[in-house]
Each structure stands twice: as C-alpha cells, then as structure tokens.
Amino acid sequence: MRMLVVAGVFSYLLPLTFYLFTSCARMGSPDGGWYDDTPPQVINTTPADKSTNIKAKKIVIQFNEFIKLEDAQNKVIVSPPQLEQADVKAAGKRIVVQLKDSLKENTTYTVDFSDAISDNNEGNPMGNYTYSFSTGPNIDTMEVSGYVLNAEDLEPVKGILVGLYSNLSDTIFRKEPMIRVSRTDGSGHFTVKGVAHGTYRCYALQDADGDFVYSQKSEQIAFSPKTYVPYSRPDTRQDTIWLDSLHIDRLIKVPYTHFLPDDITLMAFTASQTDRYLLKAERQKPEQIILYFSYGNAQLPKITGLNFDASRAFVVDPNEKQDTINYWLRDTMLINQDTLRYELEYLMTDSSGVLVSHKDTIESLPKVSYEKRMKEKKKEYEEWLKGQEKKRKRDEKIDSIMPRDTTFKINIVSDGSLDPDRLLEIVMPAPLERCDTSGFHLYFKNDSLWYRTPFALRPVRGNVCKYHVLAQWKPGMEYSLEIDSAACQTIYGLVSDAAKKGIMVNALDRYSTLSVTLAGTEDTSYVVQLLSQSGGVVKQARARNNVADFYYVKPNSYYLRAFHDPNGNNRWDTGDFDANYPAEDVYYYSELLECKEKWDVSRSWNINSRRRNEQKPEKLIKQKDNQYKKKLQNRNLQRAKELGIEYVQKATGISLGGSEKKEKQKQ
C-alpha cells in the first residue's frame, strides 16, 4: 500500500507543481519534476471482462494512456492453451487479441498478460493483468497457485508452463494438451486462473514444440502424484498505514477472497538422455581423436582404418561415463598424416528406442595441418641458428645440432600443502608405455630425519594420464615425494625427468569439524553437502543414522544442502516420468554456518521445517525476481527526500511535521 504521506503530499503538490513548474513537465527529469509512477489502467474491454455466452474471437482492451507490450509471444498465455497461437498486438492505447483456434463450448477463457503491459513513457508495469470470458452461461473463477523449482538445486524456474488435467491418468501428460495453463514468473511462482470446481493433477513443462504435451526427453518437466481440489474462502490480510517513511501509523486488516491450494510445489527436472547417437568426432591435437556420444555404453566403438591400419593404432581412453572416448595415436607417422579416414561402428538408438549397430565413415583432420606445424618448427630452427651465430661472434661455445625434447616433466599437483583427507594427484602429458613404481619414493620427516613410508600409485578411472598417490597422511607431518629420472616413459618414447615435491600435511588445529543431525524424516538415506558461499560443493558425507560428520573443514562460512539417496550411489539422480519416479529430493539449510580453527560445530536440521521454495538462501539464488518492478516503487518518495522536506513544504504550503502531518493525512 502506498504510504499516506505520499498521497497526502501529492494531492496538494501536483496541482501546484503544474502551475508553478511547467518547465519541469518531463517525468523523471533531473530539473526537479516528479516521476510518473502510475501504471496503465484498463478503461474498457470488448467484449466486457468476465462476460458470458461469448462467441467472438476478437478481444479489444482499451487503456487510459499509450502502452507497450513486451515479449507477448512468451509472456501472454491464453487458457485453455491454443495450439494455433493467438495474435496479440499493441497499438497506441489498446491491445487487440485475435484467437485462432475454434472456441470450446461452455468453457472459461483467460488471457493472462503477466507483467507484459507497461506504459510507453516510463515503463511502469501494470502488474499481473488477466482478462476472462466464457462461451457458456457461467464463468469459472477458481485459482490454484504455487512454485516450480529446479529439482537439483531449488533454483526458481522462470517461464515454464504449468498446467492442469482433470483426467487423472498417469499417462495423460504424454497424450493430451493441458486444459488450463499459466507460466511462472521470476520467482518461480505461478497462478492458474479460470479453474472450474473439480479434482486435478498439476504438471510443469518447458514446451519445446508448442504442443502442450510432454513429447521430448529434452523438455524440462515436473509432476506430482498428488491431486488438487480448488476452493476459496473469505480471508483477511494485514496492510500497513505509514505516517512517513520511518513511522507506522497503524495496521489494518483487508478482506479478500483466498483461493486454495496456494502452495503447490513442483520440482522440475530433465530426464537422462538415454538415446545414444554420435554428437561429433574431433581432432584438436594431431595425436588425439575424440568421439563424443549423447550417452555412454560399455561396448566401445570399433574403428576400421580406410587409409591406415587401425589394428594397433590407438590407446583407447574412455571417460567414466563412457560417453567421451579419447583415442591416442601411437604411431608418429599417423600423427603426421593430416587426413585419417575410418569406418566407425557403434551402437545407436533407432526410432523405436532400441540399440542397434550403426556405421559411419569419418574423416578426421587436425586443427593445425602438418605443413603448418613444419613451418613453425622451421621458424624455431632458424631462430636457434641466429642464436648460435650470435654466440659464435662472441666466441662462445656453440652446438652443431639443435637439441630435441626427449624427456618430459611429471606434474605433481600440489601447492606444497595437503589436507589429511585429500589424494595427491600426478598428471602425465600422454599415456605411459612404462611406469616403474620402484623409482617412486615417499619420505616423511621426524626429528629432522627422513624415513621411507609405504604408498600406492593408482590410475584414475576415466583418465589414462592421471594417477593418485595413496598414503596414510599424518597431520602436521612433512613429506617428500621423489621420482627417479627415466622412471616413466610415454607411448611416444619420451622419458621422465627426475622430480621432487615437498608436501606439508596441515595440522589438525588448522581445521574445524562439523556434525549435522537430520530431523523431520524417518528415512536415513541422505547425503549432506558442505557448500561454499558461491554454492560449489566443498565436501560431502553420507548420513549414518541421520548424522553426517565432516572432518578437516577449513575455516570459513558455509551453506548446507542434502539430497535423498535411496539407491546409495552418493550422487543426485534426476527423475523419469515414464518410470513414474521423480528426481531425488533436495533440501537447503537456510542459515550460514561459521567454522573456525579448533571449533567443533554441531547443527540439528529439520529438513522439512520450511517450505521448499523458502529453503534456499537468498545469496545462492541466481534466478532473481523481476528487479525492474522494485526500481519503480516509491521513486517520488525518494525524490522528496532528495529535494528536502523544506522544499515540499514551501512548494505546497503544508507543514509536514508531527501532529500537523497526521492532520493533513486525515484531510
């Protein structure tokens, strides 16, 4: 509600400013004029709003000022949904809606403009305006509302269709269009209007093809097994009457019709892409061919060379999901060959959804051709010769042959410190032909003396070039990893240089511990995640008897997220409509946790103590509500503050202090 002080001041101020300050007529101008914060108003509609027994398909809405219509194709929703999209146009002070589909008998139609309408000058949004009419003798006025959230991270989903079905069949979502629809706003909120009395199921759909039916796996959807019965009741809400921008005069109760249910919460997800097909084959580097598939399969593709022998040409390196496969070329001659033609045989999903063998003929070319690479090497050689010539003129020792790279450096991934629960990672530049682990040595320091300690070197699944060093890292101890020269050799014949890395395992007193006890659920299959202040996962722990313990937590402030994990795979899984199971439930702890050195922090968390749409901390929400509306609120109050209260009193002749201010408001 607008503050009474604004209404009181402006009722005196506006006639006077029109007379005294005609030079300030431009709204929002920096020379002292007042903003036009009044949104457009409907003054007439044809047919009249909420009319019955309507047969005409043309609607004209007249406004009191020039208006503009923003993104009508996406923001304006006609319900029941129109398979042939309605023509919605704005011209001057009116909007014309031309329905293309034939009208259904005894049906309530609504045209929901959301926030698409604003005035032409200042862009003041009209708000959520809805026009309705009925083709029969009665008009349906029930409403249902709620929220659509992304199932994985509870992010509000903006612009997704939300619809109702009176047919309660589990498969109706794939067969028939929704009967009533709406669209979510920036906060994920929706209101479906013009609903008749009855029982409904509610769905959400990111409709890719405009048929109002779930027809593609790539479409984001939400569904619930619950049914909803719309109803209404008289209710009151509290409004605030303000004396000024800082002081409240009184609280009043305003009667209104409360439509229910108003708390439907739908969790949106995109089903896993199980249809398998080849996305692309690329050769960014001359020594690698990488195949990208839409979905992985344990049966890897078969390559038959058409202009080369592929029988032992590759080191095959599939990732963990087996949807990306890296083929490292072994032979230098093949690396130098610009065009590699081959037949690729792989499993692909056919039109009936069955995996069948499929063959493609592919040509793979490197990003940089062999000729260009040779030119770059020639340029390097010429630069080397120039350097040798300069040395010769200075009577320095010169080389007769340009040195070649025959070794490589092993990358020990560490900044010199290590958390006790972390794995030390080693990265090679290419797949290894040979790795002699007897050339790897791990030492720890005790009282200035170094002692050998056992460890294991384990390949990382899904990356043939990575290894983990497994050891019992003791907090507060200093270690040294040392690798002999020539301990490793790549498939290209390069041998490793000697390497040494000092590692300090951090002491226990540099960490905090955190224990999280889950409540509000009888199920114990939950994984709790510790999140950074930007929302990234720092650690995760499986709850044991609904208690999740985090050790070696670095001092910082964190958020918490939990997800239901009934299959025990320790990762969040999306849903599947055809299998009738939703995505795994996700919850957020709404407060920020502070962990400091040497602190033992414990929290009890009732995961259902808040509605799901109220759980995610504001700082983590990326999809913000329409900020433009907020910028338009109370701009004249701010303008009055900028001008100063003395200016307003002088311009209006009104004293706005104390009891006089309150008296003027009563007038």
DOVEX-475987 format. One record per residue (C-alpha): x, y, z. Coordinates in steps of 0.1 Angstrom, whole numbers, padded with zeros to 4 digits, always signed. Layout:
# DOVEX-475987
XYZ ...
***
This chain:
# DOVEX-475987
+0000+0000+0000 +0013+0035-0008 +0023+0055+0022 -0003+0080+0032 +0023+0107+0034 +0029+0104-0003 -0008+0105-0011 -0013+0135+0012 +0016+0155-0001 +0010+0148-0038 -0027+0157-0035 -0016+0192-0026 +0016+0192-0046 +0006+0181-0081 -0019+0210-0089 +0006+0235-0076 +0036+0220-0095 +0016+0220-0127 +0010+0257-0122 +0044+0267-0108 +0068+0243-0125 +0056+0238-0161 +0093+0238-0171 +0096+0205-0151 +0068+0187-0170 +0091+0159-0183 +0087+0130-0159 +0118+0119-0142 +0139+0148-0155 +0168+0160-0134 +0155+0195-0130 +0131+0187-0102 +0100+0171-0119 +0081+0143-0103 +0081+0107-0117 +0051+0092-0133 +0048+0061-0112 +0012+0053-0121 +0007+0021-0142 -0017+0020-0171 -0054+0014-0163 -0080-0005-0183 -0109+0017-0191 -0129-0005-0215 -0129-0040-0230 -0148-0055-0259 -0164-0080-0250 -0167-0069-0214 -0144-0086-0189 -0160-0117-0173 -0187-0118-0199 -0207-0150-0206 -0221-0166-0238 -0193-0151-0259 -0188-0163-0295 -0165-0137-0308 -0127-0145-0311 -0116-0109-0312 -0108-0090-0279 -0101-0053-0277 -0087-0038-0244 -0086+0000-0241 -0062+0018-0217 -0061+0053-0203 -0026+0060-0218 -0002+0048-0245 +0011+0014-0237 +0037-0011-0249 +0036-0049-0249 +0068-0068-0241 +0075-0103-0254 +0039-0112-0260 +0048-0145-0275 +0062-0158-0243 +0045-0137-0216 +0009-0137-0228 -0008-0170-0220 -0042-0180-0233 -0060-0207-0214 -0072-0232-0225 -0040-0234-0244 -0041-0225-0281 -0024-0250-0305 -0025-0222-0331 -0010-0193-0313 -0032-0163-0307 -0023-0130-0324 -0016-0104-0297 -0007-0069-0308 -0005-0034-0291 -0013-0002-0309 -0015+0032-0292 -0038+0029-0262 -0052-0005-0269 -0043-0042-0272 -0061-0065-0297 -0062-0102-0292 -0073-0124-0321 -0079-0161-0311 -0071-0185-0340 -0084-0218-0326 -0121-0226-0325 -0138-0219-0292 -0149-0247-0270 -0185-0248-0257 -0192-0239-0221 -0156-0230-0214 -0140-0202-0195 -0112-0185-0214 -0085-0164-0197 -0058-0142-0213 -0031-0138-0188 -0007-0109-0196 +0016-0114-0167 +0038-0083-0165 +0040-0078-0203 +0020-0045-0202 +0036-0012-0192 +0032+0025-0200 +0050+0038-0231 +0069+0066-0214 +0082+0055-0180 +0078+0017-0184 +0056+0014-0153 +0045-0022-0153 +0007-0028-0150 +0012-0059-0129 -0004-0093-0134 -0035-0085-0155 -0058-0112-0167 -0089-0109-0189 -0115-0136-0190 -0148-0146-0207 -0169-0177-0210 -0185-0193-0240 -0213-0206-0218 -0237-0192-0192 -0212-0195-0163 -0177-0183-0157 -0152-0203-0137 -0133-0182-0111 -0113-0207-0091 -0075-0203-0090 -0046-0226-0079 -0010-0213-0073 +0024-0224-0062 +0060-0226-0072 +0082-0245-0097 +0118-0251-0086 +0147-0268-0102 +0148-0302-0085 +0186-0303-0083 +0193-0270-0066 +0159-0255-0057 +0165-0226-0081 +0133-0209-0092 +0123-0219-0127 +0113-0188-0147 +0089-0190-0177 +0080-0227-0175 +0044-0237-0184 +0022-0250-0156 -0010-0268-0164 -0039-0288-0150 -0055-0320-0161 -0090-0332-0149 -0081-0366-0164 -0061-0382-0136 -0045-0409-0157 -0007-0413-0152 -0001-0412-0189 -0023-0382-0199 +0007-0358-0198 +0021-0376-0229 -0013-0378-0248 -0034-0347-0245 -0027-0310-0241 -0032-0294-0207 -0067-0279-0201 -0056-0248-0181 -0022-0232-0182 -0001-0205-0167 +0036-0195-0167 +0060-0190-0139 +0074-0155-0131 +0110-0147-0120 +0105-0162-0085 +0091-0194-0100 +0056-0185-0088 +0025-0194-0109 -0012-0189-0107 -0036-0209-0129 -0069-0189-0132 -0103-0196-0146 -0104-0231-0130 -0137-0250-0126 -0146-0269-0094 -0132-0305-0096 -0102-0326-0090 -0069-0320-0109 -0033-0331-0113 -0007-0304-0119 +0023-0306-0142 +0050-0282-0155 +0065-0283-0190 +0093-0264-0208 +0074-0269-0240 +0099-0271-0269 +0075-0278-0297 +0044-0259-0286 +0020-0288-0284 +0014-0286-0246 +0022-0323-0243 +0054-0339-0229 +0068-0353-0261 +0106-0350-0259 +0130-0362-0233 +0149-0329-0236 +0119-0310-0223 +0122-0300-0186 +0092-0313-0167 +0077-0315-0132 +0049-0338-0120 +0034-0348-0087 +0013-0379-0077 -0009-0356-0056 -0044-0344-0067 -0057-0309-0060 -0093-0297-0054 -0096-0259-0059 -0117-0239-0034 -0119-0205-0019 -0127-0189+0014 -0131-0153+0028 -0099-0142+0044 -0081-0111+0056 -0045-0098+0051 -0026-0072+0070 -0017-0039+0055 +0004-0011+0070 -0005+0026+0071 +0026+0047+0074 +0029+0082+0089 +0061+0086+0069 +0089+0065+0055 +0101+0056+0090 +0070+0056+0113 +0040+0033+0112 +0006+0048+0119 -0015+0016+0123 -0021-0019+0109 -0053-0027+0092 -0069-0059+0081 -0082-0060+0045 -0108-0086+0034 -0102-0107+0003 -0111-0140-0014 -0083-0166-0007 -0080-0192-0034 -0066-0225-0024 -0044-0245-0028 -0018-0218-0030 +0013-0239-0020 +0017-0264-0048 +0054-0270-0052 +0066-0288-0084 +0102-0300-0087 +0114-0296-0123 +0140-0319-0139 +0152-0330-0173 +0153-0368-0178 +0185-0385-0185 +0193-0387-0222 +0194-0424-0229 +0190-0422-0266 +0225-0429-0280 +0240-0412-0310 +0273-0397-0321 +0275-0360-0313 +0308-0352-0330 +0343-0365-0338 +0372-0340-0334 +0409-0339-0337 +0420-0308-0319 +0455-0322-0314 +0472-0342-0342 +0479-0371-0318 +0443-0374-0305 +0409-0383-0319 +0380-0377-0295 +0345-0391-0300 +0315-0375-0282 +0283-0395-0277 +0250-0384-0262 +0251-0414-0239 +0277-0439-0228 +0278-0476-0234 +0301-0503-0221 +0305-0516-0256 +0330-0492-0271 +0330-0483-0308 +0351-0502-0334 +0374-0483-0357 +0384-0497-0391 +0410-0477-0409 +0403-0469-0445 +0437-0452-0453 +0457-0466-0423 +0460-0497-0402 +0439-0492-0371 +0445-0526-0355 +0472-0513-0330 +0470-0476-0338 +0454-0463-0306 +0455-0462-0268 +0418-0461-0260 +0408-0438-0231 +0371-0437-0223 +0358-0413-0195 +0340-0427-0165 +0305-0423-0182 +0319-0438-0214 +0302-0411-0235 +0335-0394-0244 +0363-0416-0258 +0398-0404-0264 +0419-0422-0290 +0456-0415-0286 +0475-0423-0318 +0506-0444-0311 +0525-0440-0344 +0543-0407-0352 +0536-0414-0389 +0499-0414-0383 +0502-0383-0362 +0518-0365-0391 +0491-0377-0415 +0466-0349-0420 +0436-0370-0431 +0426-0401-0413 +0396-0419-0429 +0380-0446-0410 +0347-0466-0406 +0332-0462-0371 +0309-0489-0359 +0289-0482-0327 +0256-0488-0310 +0230-0462-0318 +0193-0459-0307 +0169-0463-0336 +0135-0447-0340 +0119-0474-0318 +0143-0467-0289 +0164-0499-0294 +0202-0500-0296 +0213-0512-0330 +0247-0514-0347 +0254-0484-0369 +0283-0474-0392 +0296-0440-0402 +0325-0431-0424 +0345-0403-0409 +0375-0381-0419 +0395-0366-0390 +0418-0337-0397 +0439-0319-0371 +0432-0283-0363 +0468-0274-0374 +0480-0291-0405 +0513-0310-0408 +0526-0284-0433 +0519-0255-0409 +0535-0274-0380 +0566-0280-0401 +0567-0243-0409 +0566-0235-0372 +0594-0259-0365 +0614-0244-0393 +0610-0210-0378 +0621-0223-0344 +0652-0238-0361 +0660-0205-0378 +0657-0187-0345 +0680-0212-0330 +0706-0207-0358 +0705-0170-0352 +0712-0175-0315 +0741-0198-0323 +0755-0172-0347 +0754-0146-0320 +0773-0170-0297 +0799-0177-0323 +0805-0139-0328 +0810-0136-0290 +0834-0166-0291 +0811-0186-0270 +0806-0224-0273 +0780-0234-0299 +0761-0265-0307 +0762-0282-0341 +0728-0299-0337 +0696-0284-0323 +0687-0302-0291 +0655-0322-0293 +0630-0329-0265 +0635-0364-0254 +0622-0360-0218 +0591-0347-0201 +0583-0333-0167 +0559-0351-0143 +0533-0327-0129 +0529-0333-0092 +0497-0313-0085 +0503-0296-0051 +0509-0262-0038 +0531-0276-0011 +0504-0283+0014 +0478-0311+0017 +0447-0318+0036 +0449-0351+0055 +0418-0365+0037 +0429-0355+0002 +0446-0375-0025 +0479-0364-0041 +0475-0363-0079 +0501-0368-0106 +0495-0359-0142 +0514-0373-0172 +0514-0355-0206 +0504-0386-0225 +0496-0423-0218 +0525-0443-0204 +0542-0472-0221 +0561-0480-0190 +0559-0469-0153 +0585-0483-0128 +0570-0477-0094 +0603-0487-0078 +0615-0453-0090 +0589-0435-0068 +0598-0428-0032 +0578-0412-0004 +0596-0400+0027 +0583-0383+0059 +0603-0362+0083 +0606-0369+0120 +0631-0350+0143 +0650-0337+0113 +0655-0372+0099 +0638-0386+0068 +0622-0421+0068 +0606-0440+0040 +0569-0447+0042 +0547-0470+0022 +0523-0457-0005 +0505-0469-0036 +0502-0454-0071 +0467-0459-0085 +0454-0449-0120 +0425-0426-0120 +0394-0441-0136 +0383-0422-0167 +0417-0405-0174 +0446-0426-0185 +0471-0397-0178 +0462-0393-0141 +0474-0412-0110 +0467-0409-0073 +0493-0413-0046 +0477-0432-0017 +0493-0429+0017 +0485-0425+0054 +0490-0388+0056 +0496-0378+0092 +0485-0343+0102 +0514-0319+0109 +0540-0341+0092 +0563-0331+0064 +0566-0354+0033 +0588-0355+0002 +0578-0373-0030 +0608-0381-0051 +0608-0397-0086 +0639-0410-0103 +0647-0400-0138 +0635-0423-0165 +0610-0439-0141 +0583-0434-0167 +0581-0435-0205 +0553-0423-0227 +0540-0441-0258 +0560-0416-0278 +0593-0426-0263 +0598-0396-0240 +0612-0405-0206 +0605-0386-0174 +0629-0362-0157 +0637-0366-0121 +0611-0349-0099 +0608-0339-0063 +0580-0323-0043 +0579-0313-0007 +0545-0316+0009 +0533-0304+0043 +0502-0321+0057 +0483-0295+0076 +0480-0299+0114 +0447-0307+0130 +0444-0273+0148 +0440-0256+0114 +0406-0272+0109 +0371-0273+0122 +0348-0303+0125 +0311-0303+0117 +0284-0327+0127 +0249-0324+0111 +0220-0342+0126 +0190-0346+0102 +0154-0344+0116 +0120-0343+0101 +0123-0376+0082 +0122-0413+0091 +0143-0423+0061 +0180-0424+0067 +0192-0425+0031 +0206-0390+0028 +0238-0373+0016 +0248-0340+0031 +0269-0315+0012 +0290-0286+0025 +0287-0257+0001 +0309-0226-0004 +0294-0192-0003 +0291-0193-0041 +0272-0226-0039 +0300-0250-0050 +0303-0284-0033 +0333-0284-0009 +0327-0317+0008 +0300-0343+0011 +0293-0370+0036 +0267-0398+0038 +0245-0396+0068 +0248-0425+0092 +0217-0429+0114 +0208-0394+0101 +0242-0379+0113 +0267-0366+0088 +0302-0358+0100 +0327-0335+0083 +0363-0336+0092 +0392-0313+0082 +0369-0284+0074 +0388-0253+0065 +0379-0222+0085 +0352-0203+0065 +0315-0198+0063 +0294-0225+0046 +0259-0235+0035 +0244-0270+0037 +0225-0290+0011 +0211-0325+0014 +0196-0349-0011 +0177-0381-0007 +0198-0410-0020 +0177-0443-0018 +0199-0461-0043 +0231-0453-0024 +0252-0442-0053 +0262-0409-0035 +0251-0387-0063 +0219-0368-0071 +0198-0386-0097 +0172-0370-0120 +0137-0384-0125 +0119-0404-0152 +0083-0397-0160 +0077-0430-0179 +0091-0450-0149 +0069-0428-0126 +0096-0417-0103 +0105-0381-0096 +0140-0366-0092 +0157-0372-0058 +0146-0347-0032 +0169-0318-0024 +0169-0296+0007 +0188-0265+0018 +0197-0253+0053 +0188-0216+0052 +0214-0203+0076 +0251-0196+0070 +0274-0218+0091 +0306-0204+0105 +0335-0228+0111 +0367-0217+0128 +0400-0233+0136 +0398-0258+0165 +0360-0255+0166 +0337-0285+0169 +0304-0273+0153 +0272-0292+0155 +0238-0285+0140 +0203-0301+0142 +0185-0296+0109 +0148-0304+0103 +0148-0306+0066 +0110-0301+0064 +0107-0272+0088 +0104-0247+0059 +0086-0249+0025 +0109-0260-0002 +0106-0226-0020 +0117-0208+0012 +0148-0230+0019 +0175-0219-0005 +0195-0189+0010 +0189-0157-0009 +0226-0153-0016 +0227-0186-0035 +0196-0179-0057 +0208-0169-0092 +0173-0165-0108 +0162-0133-0092 +0127-0119-0094 +0119-0090-0117 +0141-0063-0103 +0126-0036-0126 +0094-0036-0106 +0113-0029-0074 +0131+0001-0090 +0098+0018-0098 +0085+0017-0062 +0084+0049-0042 +0105+0069-0066 +0087+0101-0057 +0093+0094-0020 +0129+0092-0028 +0126+0123-0049 +0111+0141-0020 +0139+0131+0002 +0164+0144-0023 +0146+0177-0025 +0143+0180+0012 +0112+0184+0034 +0116+0222+0034 +0112+0223-0004 +0080+0203-0002 +0066+0225+0025 +0075+0256+0006 +0060+0244-0027 +0028+0232-0011 +0023+0255+0019 +0018+0224+0040 +0037+0217+0073 +0046+0181+0074 +0059+0178+0109 +0044+0160+0138 +0007+0163+0145 +0002+0187+0115 +0014+0160+0092 -0011+0135+0107 -0039+0160+0104 -0032+0167+0068 -0033+0129+0061 -0067+0127+0077 -0079+0155+0054 
***
